[in-house]
Amino acid sequence: MDDKQAVQAIPFTRSIYHARDGKGKGNRASIRIEIYYSESGEQKYLAAEENTVEYVAQVLKLYGWGIDRVKWHCDWSGKKYLHRINGE
């Protein structure tokens, strides 16, 4: 996700090892969304963050999921990252 668009690199029907939880639910049953500009590009980051929020809302609505389905990376791996979106 960037300040202009979302690019889907992996279909939702595929599993990838992105959550650092081995063969757990993070890797096997979750969708990873990466935001570009996390450490630079103040206005571009803010726009990318807003686009991400809108995209996540669309995915939740499409599948009939509640906000409880949204997880942080650390929910799967236990590792906290110093990124702006989660307030750290």
PDB file of N, CA, C and O in Angstrom:
ATOM      1  N   MET A   1       0.853  -1.160   0.000  1.00  0.00           N
ATOM      2  CA  MET A   1       0.000   0.000   0.000  1.00  0.00           C
ATOM      3  C   MET A   1       0.900   1.224   0.000  1.00  0.00           C
ATOM      4  O   MET A   1       1.853   1.311   0.775  1.00  0.00           O
ATOM      5  N   ASP A   2       0.589   2.158  -0.871  1.00  0.00           N
ATOM      6  CA  ASP A   2       1.313   3.420  -0.820  1.00  0.00           C
ATOM      7  C   ASP A   2       0.308   4.571  -0.806  1.00  0.00           C
ATOM      8  O   ASP A   2      -0.869   4.372  -0.506  1.00  0.00           O
ATOM      9  N   ASP A   3       0.770   5.749  -1.126  1.00  0.00           N
ATOM     10  CA  ASP A   3      -0.097   6.920  -1.050  1.00  0.00           C
ATOM     11  C   ASP A   3      -1.091   7.006  -2.200  1.00  0.00           C
ATOM     12  O   ASP A   3      -1.973   7.865  -2.190  1.00  0.00           O
ATOM     13  N   LYS A   4      -0.961   6.126  -3.196  1.00  0.00           N
ATOM     14  CA  LYS A   4      -1.838   6.187  -4.365  1.00  0.00           C
ATOM     15  C   LYS A   4      -2.659   4.927  -4.613  1.00  0.00           C
ATOM     16  O   LYS A   4      -3.778   5.012  -5.119  1.00  0.00           O
ATOM     17  N   GLN A   5      -2.116   3.750  -4.260  1.00  0.00           N
ATOM     18  CA  GLN A   5      -2.793   2.510  -4.643  1.00  0.00           C
ATOM     19  C   GLN A   5      -2.406   1.327  -3.759  1.00  0.00           C
ATOM     20  O   GLN A   5      -1.452   1.375  -2.983  1.00  0.00           O
ATOM     21  N   ALA A   6      -3.184   0.275  -3.915  1.00  0.00           N
ATOM     22  CA  ALA A   6      -2.858  -1.017  -3.305  1.00  0.00           C
ATOM     23  C   ALA A   6      -2.451  -1.957  -4.427  1.00  0.00           C
ATOM     24  O   ALA A   6      -3.071  -1.976  -5.490  1.00  0.00           O
ATOM     25  N   VAL A   7      -1.413  -2.732  -4.185  1.00  0.00           N
ATOM     26  CA  VAL A   7      -0.972  -3.740  -5.146  1.00  0.00           C
ATOM     27  C   VAL A   7      -1.012  -5.081  -4.434  1.00  0.00           C
ATOM     28  O   VAL A   7      -0.329  -5.282  -3.430  1.00  0.00           O
ATOM     29  N   GLN A   8      -1.809  -5.987  -4.953  1.00  0.00           N
ATOM     30  CA  GLN A   8      -1.907  -7.310  -4.346  1.00  0.00           C
ATOM     31  C   GLN A   8      -0.888  -8.226  -5.024  1.00  0.00           C
ATOM     32  O   GLN A   8      -1.018  -8.536  -6.208  1.00  0.00           O
ATOM     33  N   ALA A   9       0.115  -8.652  -4.279  1.00  0.00           N
ATOM     34  CA  ALA A   9       1.180  -9.492  -4.819  1.00  0.00           C
ATOM     35  C   ALA A   9       0.858 -10.978  -4.677  1.00  0.00           C
ATOM     36  O   ALA A   9       1.288 -11.786  -5.499  1.00  0.00           O
ATOM     37  N   ILE A  10       0.112 -11.339  -3.650  1.00  0.00           N
ATOM     38  CA  ILE A  10      -0.216 -12.733  -3.362  1.00  0.00           C
ATOM     39  C   ILE A  10      -1.737 -12.857  -3.258  1.00  0.00           C
ATOM     40  O   ILE A  10      -2.359 -12.083  -2.531  1.00  0.00           O
ATOM     41  N   PRO A  11      -2.350 -13.805  -3.962  1.00  0.00           N
ATOM     42  CA  PRO A  11      -3.802 -13.992  -3.826  1.00  0.00           C
ATOM     43  C   PRO A  11      -4.174 -14.382  -2.387  1.00  0.00           C
ATOM     44  O   PRO A  11      -3.390 -15.037  -1.700  1.00  0.00           O
ATOM     45  N   PHE A  12      -5.346 -13.988  -1.944  1.00  0.00           N
ATOM     46  CA  PHE A  12      -5.811 -14.322  -0.595  1.00  0.00           C
ATOM     47  C   PHE A  12      -5.915 -15.827  -0.381  1.00  0.00           C
ATOM     48  O   PHE A  12      -5.926 -16.279   0.764  1.00  0.00           O
ATOM     49  N   THR A  13      -5.990 -16.591  -1.421  1.00  0.00           N
ATOM     50  CA  THR A  13      -6.124 -18.044  -1.314  1.00  0.00           C
ATOM     51  C   THR A  13      -4.795 -18.751  -1.065  1.00  0.00           C
ATOM     52  O   THR A  13      -4.777 -19.966  -0.868  1.00  0.00           O
ATOM     53  N   ARG A  14      -3.687 -18.020  -1.069  1.00  0.00           N
ATOM     54  CA  ARG A  14      -2.362 -18.607  -0.857  1.00  0.00           C
ATOM     55  C   ARG A  14      -1.846 -18.279   0.534  1.00  0.00           C
ATOM     56  O   ARG A  14      -2.145 -17.213   1.073  1.00  0.00           O
ATOM     57  N   SER A  15      -1.083 -19.174   1.111  1.00  0.00           N
ATOM     58  CA  SER A  15      -0.413 -18.927   2.390  1.00  0.00           C
ATOM     59  C   SER A  15       1.011 -18.473   2.120  1.00  0.00           C
ATOM     60  O   SER A  15       1.659 -18.950   1.188  1.00  0.00           O
ATOM     61  N   ILE A  16       1.495 -17.546   2.939  1.00  0.00           N
ATOM     62  CA  ILE A  16       2.897 -17.132   2.860  1.00  0.00           C
ATOM     63  C   ILE A  16       3.453 -17.055   4.277  1.00  0.00           C
ATOM     64  O   ILE A  16       2.701 -16.923   5.243  1.00  0.00           O
ATOM     65  N   TYR A  17       4.751 -17.137   4.390  1.00  0.00           N
ATOM     66  CA  TYR A  17       5.394 -17.060   5.704  1.00  0.00           C
ATOM     67  C   TYR A  17       5.825 -15.622   5.952  1.00  0.00           C
ATOM     68  O   TYR A  17       6.924 -15.213   5.579  1.00  0.00           O
ATOM     69  N   HIS A  18       4.942 -14.870   6.584  1.00  0.00           N
ATOM     70  CA  HIS A  18       5.155 -13.451   6.819  1.00  0.00           C
ATOM     71  C   HIS A  18       4.993 -13.047   8.276  1.00  0.00           C
ATOM     72  O   HIS A  18       5.438 -11.966   8.663  1.00  0.00           O
ATOM     73  N   ALA A  19       4.373 -13.881   9.087  1.00  0.00           N
ATOM     74  CA  ALA A  19       3.997 -13.482  10.441  1.00  0.00           C
ATOM     75  C   ALA A  19       4.950 -13.978  11.526  1.00  0.00           C
ATOM     76  O   ALA A  19       4.780 -13.660  12.703  1.00  0.00           O
ATOM     77  N   ARG A  20       5.942 -14.749  11.128  1.00  0.00           N
ATOM     78  CA  ARG A  20       6.938 -15.274  12.062  1.00  0.00           C
ATOM     79  C   ARG A  20       6.323 -16.159  13.143  1.00  0.00           C
ATOM     80  O   ARG A  20       6.780 -16.158  14.286  1.00  0.00           O
ATOM     81  N   ASP A  21       5.282 -16.918  12.778  1.00  0.00           N
ATOM     82  CA  ASP A  21       4.701 -17.849  13.744  1.00  0.00           C
ATOM     83  C   ASP A  21       4.703 -19.290  13.207  1.00  0.00           C
ATOM     84  O   ASP A  21       3.836 -20.089  13.561  1.00  0.00           O
ATOM     85  N   GLY A  22       5.668 -19.608  12.362  1.00  0.00           N
ATOM     86  CA  GLY A  22       5.787 -20.962  11.828  1.00  0.00           C
ATOM     87  C   GLY A  22       4.572 -21.353  11.008  1.00  0.00           C
ATOM     88  O   GLY A  22       4.213 -20.675  10.045  1.00  0.00           O
ATOM     89  N   LYS A  23       3.944 -22.455  11.399  1.00  0.00           N
ATOM     90  CA  LYS A  23       2.745 -22.919  10.688  1.00  0.00           C
ATOM     91  C   LYS A  23       1.469 -22.502  11.419  1.00  0.00           C
ATOM     92  O   LYS A  23       0.434 -23.160  11.313  1.00  0.00           O
ATOM     93  N   GLY A  24       1.561 -21.406  12.155  1.00  0.00           N
ATOM     94  CA  GLY A  24       0.412 -20.909  12.907  1.00  0.00           C
ATOM     95  C   GLY A  24      -0.566 -20.127  12.044  1.00  0.00           C
ATOM     96  O   GLY A  24      -0.391 -20.005  10.831  1.00  0.00           O
ATOM     97  N   LYS A  25      -1.597 -19.599  12.694  1.00  0.00           N
ATOM     98  CA  LYS A  25      -2.649 -18.866  11.989  1.00  0.00           C
ATOM     99  C   LYS A  25      -2.143 -17.604  11.297  1.00  0.00           C
ATOM    100  O   LYS A  25      -2.664 -17.219  10.251  1.00  0.00           O
ATOM    101  N   GLY A  26      -1.135 -16.964  11.872  1.00  0.00           N
ATOM    102  CA  GLY A  26      -0.608 -15.757  11.252  1.00  0.00           C
ATOM    103  C   GLY A  26      -0.104 -16.016   9.843  1.00  0.00           C
ATOM    104  O   GLY A  26      -0.432 -15.283   8.910  1.00  0.00           O
ATOM    105  N   ASN A  27       0.695 -17.062   9.696  1.00  0.00           N
ATOM    106  CA  ASN A  27       1.237 -17.403   8.384  1.00  0.00           C
ATOM    107  C   ASN A  27       0.229 -18.122   7.498  1.00  0.00           C
ATOM    108  O   ASN A  27       0.222 -17.924   6.283  1.00  0.00           O
ATOM    109  N   ARG A  28      -0.599 -18.933   8.078  1.00  0.00           N
ATOM    110  CA  ARG A  28      -1.463 -19.807   7.296  1.00  0.00           C
ATOM    111  C   ARG A  28      -2.851 -19.250   7.008  1.00  0.00           C
ATOM    112  O   ARG A  28      -3.505 -19.698   6.066  1.00  0.00           O
ATOM    113  N   ALA A  29      -3.315 -18.284   7.796  1.00  0.00           N
ATOM    114  CA  ALA A  29      -4.706 -17.852   7.633  1.00  0.00           C
ATOM    115  C   ALA A  29      -4.895 -16.349   7.804  1.00  0.00           C
ATOM    116  O   ALA A  29      -5.971 -15.902   8.202  1.00  0.00           O
ATOM    117  N   SER A  30      -3.864 -15.570   7.507  1.00  0.00           N
ATOM    118  CA  SER A  30      -4.052 -14.125   7.616  1.00  0.00           C
ATOM    119  C   SER A  30      -3.556 -13.430   6.353  1.00  0.00           C
ATOM    120  O   SER A  30      -2.794 -13.996   5.569  1.00  0.00           O
ATOM    121  N   ILE A  31      -3.998 -12.216   6.179  1.00  0.00           N
ATOM    122  CA  ILE A  31      -3.639 -11.389   5.030  1.00  0.00           C
ATOM    123  C   ILE A  31      -2.631 -10.356   5.517  1.00  0.00           C
ATOM    124  O   ILE A  31      -2.868  -9.663   6.507  1.00  0.00           O
ATOM    125  N   ARG A  32      -1.519 -10.259   4.824  1.00  0.00           N
ATOM    126  CA  ARG A  32      -0.508  -9.265   5.200  1.00  0.00           C
ATOM    127  C   ARG A  32      -0.708  -8.003   4.382  1.00  0.00           C
ATOM    128  O   ARG A  32      -0.898  -8.053   3.166  1.00  0.00           O
ATOM    129  N   ILE A  33      -0.661  -6.874   5.069  1.00  0.00           N
ATOM    130  CA  ILE A  33      -0.729  -5.584   4.393  1.00  0.00           C
ATOM    131  C   ILE A  33       0.489  -4.780   4.831  1.00  0.00           C
ATOM    132  O   ILE A  33       0.687  -4.529   6.020  1.00  0.00           O
ATOM    133  N   GLU A  34       1.289  -4.387   3.872  1.00  0.00           N
ATOM    134  CA  GLU A  34       2.512  -3.630   4.133  1.00  0.00           C
ATOM    135  C   GLU A  34       2.295  -2.191   3.673  1.00  0.00           C
ATOM    136  O   GLU A  34       1.817  -1.953   2.564  1.00  0.00           O
ATOM    137  N   ILE A  35       2.648  -1.239   4.527  1.00  0.00           N
ATOM    138  CA  ILE A  35       2.520   0.175   4.170  1.00  0.00           C
ATOM    139  C   ILE A  35       3.892   0.717   3.795  1.00  0.00           C
ATOM    140  O   ILE A  35       4.853   0.601   4.556  1.00  0.00           O
ATOM    141  N   TYR A  36       3.963   1.302   2.630  1.00  0.00           N
ATOM    142  CA  TYR A  36       5.194   1.917   2.160  1.00  0.00           C
ATOM    143  C   TYR A  36       5.348   3.288   2.812  1.00  0.00           C
ATOM    144  O   TYR A  36       4.359   3.880   3.244  1.00  0.00           O
ATOM    145  N   TYR A  37       6.539   3.781   2.885  1.00  0.00           N
ATOM    146  CA  TYR A  37       6.870   5.083   3.478  1.00  0.00           C
ATOM    147  C   TYR A  37       6.752   5.097   4.996  1.00  0.00           C
ATOM    148  O   TYR A  37       6.479   6.152   5.567  1.00  0.00           O
ATOM    149  N   SER A  38       6.944   3.985   5.662  1.00  0.00           N
ATOM    150  CA  SER A  38       6.719   3.975   7.108  1.00  0.00           C
ATOM    151  C   SER A  38       7.716   4.817   7.892  1.00  0.00           C
ATOM    152  O   SER A  38       7.396   5.266   8.993  1.00  0.00           O
ATOM    153  N   GLU A  39       8.895   5.042   7.370  1.00  0.00           N
ATOM    154  CA  GLU A  39       9.895   5.802   8.108  1.00  0.00           C
ATOM    155  C   GLU A  39      10.191   7.167   7.480  1.00  0.00           C
ATOM    156  O   GLU A  39      10.924   7.968   8.060  1.00  0.00           O
ATOM    157  N   SER A  40       9.630   7.434   6.309  1.00  0.00           N
ATOM    158  CA  SER A  40       9.931   8.697   5.631  1.00  0.00           C
ATOM    159  C   SER A  40       8.709   9.156   4.845  1.00  0.00           C
ATOM    160  O   SER A  40       7.706   8.448   4.758  1.00  0.00           O
ATOM    161  N   GLY A  41       8.810  10.337   4.283  1.00  0.00           N
ATOM    162  CA  GLY A  41       7.732  10.831   3.433  1.00  0.00           C
ATOM    163  C   GLY A  41       6.477  11.168   4.204  1.00  0.00           C
ATOM    164  O   GLY A  41       5.419  10.588   3.962  1.00  0.00           O
ATOM    165  N   GLU A  42       6.585  12.093   5.123  1.00  0.00           N
ATOM    166  CA  GLU A  42       5.486  12.421   6.042  1.00  0.00           C
ATOM    167  C   GLU A  42       4.110  12.453   5.383  1.00  0.00           C
ATOM    168  O   GLU A  42       3.228  11.694   5.784  1.00  0.00           O
ATOM    169  N   GLN A  43       3.901  13.306   4.387  1.00  0.00           N
ATOM    170  CA  GLN A  43       2.585  13.402   3.751  1.00  0.00           C
ATOM    171  C   GLN A  43       2.240  12.133   2.968  1.00  0.00           C
ATOM    172  O   GLN A  43       1.091  11.691   2.961  1.00  0.00           O
ATOM    173  N   LYS A  44       3.235  11.559   2.316  1.00  0.00           N
ATOM    174  CA  LYS A  44       2.985  10.314   1.576  1.00  0.00           C
ATOM    175  C   LYS A  44       2.632   9.188   2.543  1.00  0.00           C
ATOM    176  O   LYS A  44       1.755   8.375   2.251  1.00  0.00           O
ATOM    177  N   TYR A  45       3.304   9.133   3.688  1.00  0.00           N
ATOM    178  CA  TYR A  45       2.975   8.111   4.688  1.00  0.00           C
ATOM    179  C   TYR A  45       1.552   8.296   5.203  1.00  0.00           C
ATOM    180  O   TYR A  45       0.798   7.328   5.304  1.00  0.00           O
ATOM    181  N   LEU A  46       1.188   9.510   5.523  1.00  0.00           N
ATOM    182  CA  LEU A  46      -0.160   9.761   6.031  1.00  0.00           C
ATOM    183  C   LEU A  46      -1.215   9.358   5.007  1.00  0.00           C
ATOM    184  O   LEU A  46      -2.249   8.795   5.369  1.00  0.00           O
ATOM    185  N   ALA A  47      -0.961   9.642   3.729  1.00  0.00           N
ATOM    186  CA  ALA A  47      -1.892   9.239   2.671  1.00  0.00           C
ATOM    187  C   ALA A  47      -1.918   7.718   2.537  1.00  0.00           C
ATOM    188  O   ALA A  47      -2.985   7.135   2.345  1.00  0.00           O
ATOM    189  N   ALA A  48      -0.762   7.072   2.635  1.00  0.00           N
ATOM    190  CA  ALA A  48      -0.704   5.605   2.556  1.00  0.00           C
ATOM    191  C   ALA A  48      -1.439   4.973   3.733  1.00  0.00           C
ATOM    192  O   ALA A  48      -2.133   3.970   3.570  1.00  0.00           O
ATOM    193  N   GLU A  49      -1.290   5.553   4.899  1.00  0.00           N
ATOM    194  CA  GLU A  49      -1.988   5.059   6.088  1.00  0.00           C
ATOM    195  C   GLU A  49      -3.505   5.179   5.907  1.00  0.00           C
ATOM    196  O   GLU A  49      -4.245   4.252   6.236  1.00  0.00           O
ATOM    197  N   GLU A  50      -3.960   6.306   5.392  1.00  0.00           N
ATOM    198  CA  GLU A  50      -5.395   6.493   5.156  1.00  0.00           C
ATOM    199  C   GLU A  50      -5.912   5.500   4.113  1.00  0.00           C
ATOM    200  O   GLU A  50      -6.991   4.932   4.280  1.00  0.00           O
ATOM    201  N   ASN A  51      -5.152   5.292   3.050  1.00  0.00           N
ATOM    202  CA  ASN A  51      -5.536   4.306   2.035  1.00  0.00           C
ATOM    203  C   ASN A  51      -5.620   2.908   2.632  1.00  0.00           C
ATOM    204  O   ASN A  51      -6.496   2.124   2.269  1.00  0.00           O
ATOM    205  N   THR A  52      -4.715   2.602   3.539  1.00  0.00           N
ATOM    206  CA  THR A  52      -4.719   1.286   4.182  1.00  0.00           C
ATOM    207  C   THR A  52      -5.976   1.089   5.020  1.00  0.00           C
ATOM    208  O   THR A  52      -6.597   0.027   4.978  1.00  0.00           O
ATOM    209  N   VAL A  53      -6.343   2.099   5.768  1.00  0.00           N
ATOM    210  CA  VAL A  53      -7.555   2.026   6.593  1.00  0.00           C
ATOM    211  C   VAL A  53      -8.776   1.777   5.703  1.00  0.00           C
ATOM    212  O   VAL A  53      -9.621   0.941   6.021  1.00  0.00           O
ATOM    213  N   GLU A  54      -8.861   2.497   4.604  1.00  0.00           N
ATOM    214  CA  GLU A  54      -9.981   2.313   3.680  1.00  0.00           C
ATOM    215  C   GLU A  54      -9.973   0.920   3.060  1.00  0.00           C
ATOM    216  O   GLU A  54     -11.023   0.289   2.932  1.00  0.00           O
ATOM    217  N   TYR A  55      -8.793   0.440   2.675  1.00  0.00           N
ATOM    218  CA  TYR A  55      -8.682  -0.882   2.065  1.00  0.00           C
ATOM    219  C   TYR A  55      -9.076  -1.983   3.057  1.00  0.00           C
ATOM    220  O   TYR A  55      -9.811  -2.908   2.710  1.00  0.00           O
ATOM    221  N   VAL A  56      -8.586  -1.875   4.277  1.00  0.00           N
ATOM    222  CA  VAL A  56      -8.933  -2.869   5.306  1.00  0.00           C
ATOM    223  C   VAL A  56     -10.441  -2.874   5.538  1.00  0.00           C
ATOM    224  O   VAL A  56     -11.043  -3.940   5.666  1.00  0.00           O
ATOM    225  N   ALA A  57     -11.051  -1.706   5.592  1.00  0.00           N
ATOM    226  CA  ALA A  57     -12.507  -1.620   5.764  1.00  0.00           C
ATOM    227  C   ALA A  57     -13.230  -2.317   4.612  1.00  0.00           C
ATOM    228  O   ALA A  57     -14.226  -3.006   4.833  1.00  0.00           O
ATOM    229  N   GLN A  58     -12.739  -2.143   3.390  1.00  0.00           N
ATOM    230  CA  GLN A  58     -13.351  -2.807   2.228  1.00  0.00           C
ATOM    231  C   GLN A  58     -13.231  -4.326   2.320  1.00  0.00           C
ATOM    232  O   GLN A  58     -14.183  -5.046   2.023  1.00  0.00           O
ATOM    233  N   VAL A  59     -12.061  -4.811   2.732  1.00  0.00           N
ATOM    234  CA  VAL A  59     -11.859  -6.259   2.863  1.00  0.00           C
ATOM    235  C   VAL A  59     -12.759  -6.822   3.953  1.00  0.00           C
ATOM    236  O   VAL A  59     -13.376  -7.871   3.764  1.00  0.00           O
ATOM    237  N   LEU A  60     -12.842  -6.141   5.088  1.00  0.00           N
ATOM    238  CA  LEU A  60     -13.711  -6.602   6.176  1.00  0.00           C
ATOM    239  C   LEU A  60     -15.163  -6.668   5.712  1.00  0.00           C
ATOM    240  O   LEU A  60     -15.867  -7.637   5.997  1.00  0.00           O
ATOM    241  N   LYS A  61     -15.602  -5.655   5.009  1.00  0.00           N
ATOM    242  CA  LYS A  61     -16.982  -5.625   4.511  1.00  0.00           C
ATOM    243  C   LYS A  61     -17.208  -6.733   3.483  1.00  0.00           C
ATOM    244  O   LYS A  61     -18.231  -7.416   3.521  1.00  0.00           O
ATOM    245  N   LEU A  62     -16.265  -6.911   2.572  1.00  0.00           N
ATOM    246  CA  LEU A  62     -16.380  -7.929   1.530  1.00  0.00           C
ATOM    247  C   LEU A  62     -16.581  -9.325   2.116  1.00  0.00           C
ATOM    248  O   LEU A  62     -17.396 -10.102   1.618  1.00  0.00           O
ATOM    249  N   TYR A  63     -15.838  -9.638   3.173  1.00  0.00           N
ATOM    250  CA  TYR A  63     -15.911 -10.973   3.769  1.00  0.00           C
ATOM    251  C   TYR A  63     -16.867 -11.060   4.958  1.00  0.00           C
ATOM    252  O   TYR A  63     -17.046 -12.136   5.530  1.00  0.00           O
ATOM    253  N   GLY A  64     -17.478  -9.946   5.330  1.00  0.00           N
ATOM    254  CA  GLY A  64     -18.405  -9.945   6.459  1.00  0.00           C
ATOM    255  C   GLY A  64     -17.708 -10.122   7.796  1.00  0.00           C
ATOM    256  O   GLY A  64     -18.284 -10.676   8.732  1.00  0.00           O
ATOM    257  N   TRP A  65     -16.473  -9.655   7.889  1.00  0.00           N
ATOM    258  CA  TRP A  65     -15.674  -9.786   9.104  1.00  0.00           C
ATOM    259  C   TRP A  65     -15.792  -8.536   9.956  1.00  0.00           C
ATOM    260  O   TRP A  65     -16.053  -7.449   9.441  1.00  0.00           O
ATOM    261  N   GLY A  66     -15.599  -8.690  11.258  1.00  0.00           N
ATOM    262  CA  GLY A  66     -15.587  -7.559  12.183  1.00  0.00           C
ATOM    263  C   GLY A  66     -14.171  -7.059  12.393  1.00  0.00           C
ATOM    264  O   GLY A  66     -13.206  -7.683  11.952  1.00  0.00           O
ATOM    265  N   ILE A  67     -14.057  -5.936  13.065  1.00  0.00           N
ATOM    266  CA  ILE A  67     -12.766  -5.319  13.335  1.00  0.00           C
ATOM    267  C   ILE A  67     -11.879  -6.221  14.192  1.00  0.00           C
ATOM    268  O   ILE A  67     -10.657  -6.068  14.193  1.00  0.00           O
ATOM    269  N   ASP A  68     -12.480  -7.150  14.911  1.00  0.00           N
ATOM    270  CA  ASP A  68     -11.698  -8.084  15.725  1.00  0.00           C
ATOM    271  C   ASP A  68     -10.791  -8.976  14.875  1.00  0.00           C
ATOM    272  O   ASP A  68      -9.885  -9.619  15.406  1.00  0.00           O
ATOM    273  N   ARG A  69     -11.024  -9.019  13.578  1.00  0.00           N
ATOM    274  CA  ARG A  69     -10.176  -9.813  12.676  1.00  0.00           C
ATOM    275  C   ARG A  69      -8.873  -9.106  12.318  1.00  0.00           C
ATOM    276  O   ARG A  69      -7.965  -9.724  11.762  1.00  0.00           O
ATOM    277  N   VAL A  70      -8.774  -7.810  12.633  1.00  0.00           N
ATOM    278  CA  VAL A  70      -7.560  -7.049  12.321  1.00  0.00           C
ATOM    279  C   VAL A  70      -6.534  -7.304  13.421  1.00  0.00           C
ATOM    280  O   VAL A  70      -6.823  -7.131  14.605  1.00  0.00           O
ATOM    281  N   LYS A  71      -5.347  -7.713  13.021  1.00  0.00           N
ATOM    282  CA  LYS A  71      -4.276  -8.041  13.968  1.00  0.00           C
ATOM    283  C   LYS A  71      -3.015  -7.263  13.617  1.00  0.00           C
ATOM    284  O   LYS A  71      -2.796  -6.903  12.460  1.00  0.00           O
ATOM    285  N   TRP A  72      -2.199  -7.011  14.618  1.00  0.00           N
ATOM    286  CA  TRP A  72      -0.871  -6.442  14.418  1.00  0.00           C
ATOM    287  C   TRP A  72       0.111  -7.577  14.176  1.00  0.00           C
ATOM    288  O   TRP A  72      -0.164  -8.725  14.526  1.00  0.00           O
ATOM    289  N   HIS A  73       1.222  -7.271  13.597  1.00  0.00           N
ATOM    290  CA  HIS A  73       2.269  -8.276  13.395  1.00  0.00           C
ATOM    291  C   HIS A  73       2.661  -8.914  14.727  1.00  0.00           C
ATOM    292  O   HIS A  73       2.868 -10.125  14.801  1.00  0.00           O
ATOM    293  N   CYS A  74       2.762  -8.106  15.770  1.00  0.00           N
ATOM    294  CA  CYS A  74       3.176  -8.628  17.081  1.00  0.00           C
ATOM    295  C   CYS A  74       2.144  -9.578  17.694  1.00  0.00           C
ATOM    296  O   CYS A  74       2.481 -10.345  18.596  1.00  0.00           O
ATOM    297  N   ASP A  75       0.905  -9.541  17.224  1.00  0.00           N
ATOM    298  CA  ASP A  75      -0.095 -10.496  17.712  1.00  0.00           C
ATOM    299  C   ASP A  75       0.302 -11.917  17.337  1.00  0.00           C
ATOM    300  O   ASP A  75      -0.027 -12.862  18.054  1.00  0.00           O
ATOM    301  N   TRP A  76       1.002 -12.076  16.226  1.00  0.00           N
ATOM    302  CA  TRP A  76       1.429 -13.402  15.771  1.00  0.00           C
ATOM    303  C   TRP A  76       2.824 -13.746  16.268  1.00  0.00           C
ATOM    304  O   TRP A  76       3.063 -14.863  16.727  1.00  0.00           O
ATOM    305  N   SER A  77       3.738 -12.800  16.181  1.00  0.00           N
ATOM    306  CA  SER A  77       5.144 -13.103  16.462  1.00  0.00           C
ATOM    307  C   SER A  77       5.595 -12.729  17.858  1.00  0.00           C
ATOM    308  O   SER A  77       6.601 -13.246  18.345  1.00  0.00           O
ATOM    309  N   GLY A  78       4.859 -11.832  18.514  1.00  0.00           N
ATOM    310  CA  GLY A  78       5.285 -11.340  19.819  1.00  0.00           C
ATOM    311  C   GLY A  78       6.318 -10.232  19.719  1.00  0.00           C
ATOM    312  O   GLY A  78       6.685  -9.644  20.736  1.00  0.00           O
ATOM    313  N   LYS A  79       6.794  -9.936  18.520  1.00  0.00           N
ATOM    314  CA  LYS A  79       7.814  -8.910  18.321  1.00  0.00           C
ATOM    315  C   LYS A  79       7.162  -7.581  17.983  1.00  0.00           C
ATOM    316  O   LYS A  79       6.343  -7.495  17.068  1.00  0.00           O
ATOM    317  N   LYS A  80       7.532  -6.540  18.731  1.00  0.00           N
ATOM    318  CA  LYS A  80       7.006  -5.206  18.460  1.00  0.00           C
ATOM    319  C   LYS A  80       7.951  -4.470  17.520  1.00  0.00           C
ATOM    320  O   LYS A  80       9.172  -4.537  17.655  1.00  0.00           O
ATOM    321  N   TYR A  81       7.360  -3.777  16.577  1.00  0.00           N
ATOM    322  CA  TYR A  81       8.120  -2.995  15.625  1.00  0.00           C
ATOM    323  C   TYR A  81       7.889  -1.524  15.881  1.00  0.00           C
ATOM    324  O   TYR A  81       6.813  -1.133  16.334  1.00  0.00           O
ATOM    325  N   LEU A  82       8.858  -0.724  15.604  1.00  0.00           N
ATOM    326  CA  LEU A  82       8.744   0.714  15.827  1.00  0.00           C
ATOM    327  C   LEU A  82       8.216   1.401  14.576  1.00  0.00           C
ATOM    328  O   LEU A  82       8.951   2.076  13.856  1.00  0.00           O
ATOM    329  N   HIS A  83       6.948   1.214  14.341  1.00  0.00           N
ATOM    330  CA  HIS A  83       6.305   1.844  13.199  1.00  0.00           C
ATOM    331  C   HIS A  83       5.243   2.792  13.691  1.00  0.00           C
ATOM    332  O   HIS A  83       4.687   2.631  14.777  1.00  0.00           O
ATOM    333  N   ARG A  84       4.977   3.775  12.875  1.00  0.00           N
ATOM    334  CA  ARG A  84       4.112   4.864  13.298  1.00  0.00           C
ATOM    335  C   ARG A  84       2.655   4.472  13.450  1.00  0.00           C
ATOM    336  O   ARG A  84       1.983   5.003  14.335  1.00  0.00           O
ATOM    337  N   ILE A  85       2.135   3.577  12.638  1.00  0.00           N
ATOM    338  CA  ILE A  85       0.702   3.287  12.660  1.00  0.00           C
ATOM    339  C   ILE A  85       0.243   2.695  13.995  1.00  0.00           C
ATOM    340  O   ILE A  85      -0.895   2.922  14.407  1.00  0.00           O
ATOM    341  N   ASN A  86       1.106   1.943  14.671  1.00  0.00           N
ATOM    342  CA  ASN A  86       0.663   1.340  15.927  1.00  0.00           C
ATOM    343  C   ASN A  86       1.071   2.161  17.145  1.00  0.00           C
ATOM    344  O   ASN A  86       1.028   1.677  18.276  1.00  0.00           O
ATOM    345  N   GLY A  87       1.465   3.401  16.902  1.00  0.00           N
ATOM    346  CA  GLY A  87       1.713   4.311  17.999  1.00  0.00           C
ATOM    347  C   GLY A  87       2.986   4.094  18.763  1.00  0.00           C
ATOM    348  O   GLY A  87       3.136   4.620  19.866  1.00  0.00           O
ATOM    349  N   GLU A  88       3.907   3.340  18.220  1.00  0.00           N
ATOM    350  CA  GLU A  88       5.157   3.067  18.939  1.00  0.00           C
ATOM    351  C   GLU A  88       6.270   3.944  18.441  1.00  0.00           C
ATOM    352  O   GLU A  88       7.395   3.851  18.932  1.00  0.00           O
TER     353      GLU A  88
END
